[in-house]
Amino acid sequence: MNKTDLIANIAAETELSKVAVASVLDKFIETVQATVGGGEEVVLVGFGTFKASARAARTGKNPRTGETLKIEATTVPSFKPGAKFKEIVAKAK
């Protein structure tokens, strides 16, 4: 499912217009990005947690040349699914 499909699905389920759903979804995404980018977590109980995670510096290898290179430490966004989300996915198998 892509963003357009998601918007259409939510619009059909809620009887809201696609424009309204798209606006809310865009604002949700912007808010999560700004909050996590600012170092805070976004916790949606049952769904999951969006947060920033530190990734340590490490040594990597160029797959073409085999040359060893240093990969610098960085901060990356991460998502940890909640218990209910995990349960739903496990039952789908």
TAJOJO-V577086 format. One record per residue. N is the residue number from 0. RES is the residue in three letters. SS is DSSP state (~ for helix, > for strand, _ for the rest). PHI is phi in whole degrees, -180 to 180 (* if undefined). Layout:
n-><N,N>
res-><RES,RES>
ss-><SS,SS>
phi-><PHI,PHI>
This chain:
n-><0,1,2,3,4,5,6,7,8,9,10,11,12,13,14,15,16,17,18,19,20,21,22,23,24,25,26,27,28,29,30,31,32,33,34,35,36,37,38,39,40,41,42,43,44,45,46,47,48,49,50,51,52,53,54,55,56,57,58,59,60,61,62,63,64,65,66,67,68,69,70,71,72,73,74,75,76,77,78,79,80,81,82,83,84,85,86,87,88,89,90,91,92>
res-><MET,ASN,LYS,THR,ASP,LEU,ILE,ALA,ASN,ILE,ALA,ALA,GLU,THR,GLU,LEU,SER,LYS,VAL,ALA,VAL,ALA,SER,VAL,LEU,ASP,LYS,PHE,ILE,GLU,THR,VAL,GLN,ALA,THR,VAL,GLY,GLY,GLY,GLU,GLU,VAL,VAL,LEU,VAL,GLY,PHE,GLY,THR,PHE,LYS,ALA,SER,ALA,ARG,ALA,ALA,ARG,THR,GLY,LYS,ASN,PRO,ARG,THR,GLY,GLU,THR,LEU,LYS,ILE,GLU,ALA,THR,THR,VAL,PRO,SER,PHE,LYS,PRO,GLY,ALA,LYS,PHE,LYS,GLU,ILE,VAL,ALA,LYS,ALA,LYS>
ss-><_,_,~,~,~,~,~,~,~,~,~,~,~,~,_,_,_,~,~,~,~,~,~,~,~,~,~,~,~,~,~,~,~,~,~,~,~,_,_,_,_,>,>,>,_,_,_,>,>,>,>,>,>,>,>,_,_,>,>,>,>,_,_,_,_,_,_,>,>,>,>,_,_,>,>,>,>,>,>,>,>,_,~,~,~,~,~,~,~,~,~,~,_>
phi-><*,-102,-60,-62,-64,-61,-61,-63,-64,-65,-61,-67,-74,-105,63,-92,-73,-63,-64,-65,-63,-61,-63,-66,-63,-61,-67,-60,-62,-59,-65,-62,-62,-67,-67,-66,-63,-87,94,-101,-98,-116,-110,-116,-55,90,-97,159,-126,-100,-155,-94,-123,-80,-116,-69,-65,-153,-100,-121,-137,-72,-65,-77,-103,80,-67,-81,-138,-92,-104,-71,-66,-153,-115,-127,-75,-142,-132,-116,-66,-81,-60,-65,-62,-60,-62,-63,-68,-63,-71,-73,-73>
